[in-house]
Amino acid sequence: MEETPVPNSTLLEIGKVAMKYYDQVIFHPTNNDFALWINSLKEPMRSDFKRMGLEKCKGILNFNRFILELNDRGMDEFMKENLSPEDFTWWISNK
């Protein structure tokens, strides 16, 4: 069975909303937040990001999402609230 290609407009909208989600990181992660994130990772990511340190990891999307979710700002809920039902359905089944 051949997959139907996703329209570019869907991908653009999902990307735009995802960037809005990550733009919410307006607070400053603490060393404790960083340690929690590091401890949630598997090797070799854990060692690599630990070596980079908190300051360099502030731009890592995975870390930003962890911080947002730690502060009750879940990505799934945000995407559901800000995408059309069709775009959200596609996003949730393809993430």
Secondary structure, DSSP 4 states (H G I P E B T S, - for coil): -PPPPPPHHHHHHHHHHHHHHHTT--S---HHHHHHHHHHSPTTHHHHHHHHHHHHHTT-HHHHHHHHHHTT--HHHHHHHHS-HHHHHHHHHH-
